[in-house]
């Protein structure tokens, strides 16, 4: 699984797989997801040197800012005490992102 460095090739991956492998990404990377946001939506993990942008255009697709990796790490830790299955935990992260 590769992360993108703004103009580097990418692998297609869905949001569920990104969240499942969240510990493989640096905390200063950012997740961008195609809308509508579901766990099956195509996602990209991108390293942006400056401030994150609202959208990223890659290969004729538009990805919208979802969350920063460090924030997902915090949310996973917060939900860990709630005895949720992984899919439910990740769905709550999607809902959190939709409401921010």
N, C-alpha and C positions, 0 to 999 in steps of 0.2 A: 504494500500500500504506500503510495507516494503522497507527499504533500506538495502543494503547488507553491512556487515562488514567483507569483504574478504572471510570468510568461513562460512557464515550463510545462511540459506535457503532463497530462492528468490521467488517472484511472477513474472509471465510472464506479461509483460506490453509493449505496443508499445510506440514509441518515442512521438507520438502525446499526449498520456495520461501523459507521464512524463512532457512534456512542459506545458500541461494544468494545471497540479498540481505542478508546479515548486516552488510555495511558501510553500509547505509542506516539502521541503528538506533543510537541513543546507547549507549555502553558501560554506562551505569547502568540500562538496561532489562533486563527479565527475560522469558525464554521460558517459556510454559506450554503443555502439550500434552495432548490427550485420550489416555487409555489405551485400548488398548495402544500403546506407543510404537513407531511405525514412521515411515519417511520420508513415508508417505502420511497420517499422522494429522493431524487438524486442530490448528493451533497458533495462539497469540496472543502478540504481543509487548506487554508491559504495563509501564508506568512506575508503580512503587509508591514513594511518597515515603518510607515507613518500611521496615522489614525485610520481605523477601519472605515471603509466606504459603505454606503447603504446597499449598493448592488455591484456585482462583478459580472462582466460579459465574457463568456468562454465558449468557443465553438458554436456560435449562434444560439446560445442558451443564456438565460439571465438567472443568476443566483442572488438571493437576497440574504443580507446579514442575518444570521441566526443567533449565535452566542459565541463568546470567546471560550477557549478551552479551559482556562482557569475557572470560569464560572460554572461550566458543566461539571468539573471536578468537585466544586463546592456543593452543587445540587445533588450529585450522586452520593456524596458523604451524608448530606442532610436526609435524603430519602432512605438511606441504608438501615436506619433504625425503625422503619415502618413496616417491615416484613412484606414487602411487595415483590412480585416476580420482576425479572429484568425488564420485560416488555412494558409492564405497568409503570415502572420507574422511568423508563425512557419516554413513555407517553406523557407523564407529568412534566418532564423537561420540555417537551414540545408545547404543552399547554402554558408553561411558564414563559417560554419564548414568545408565544402568541400574545400574551398579556402584558409584555413589557414594551 
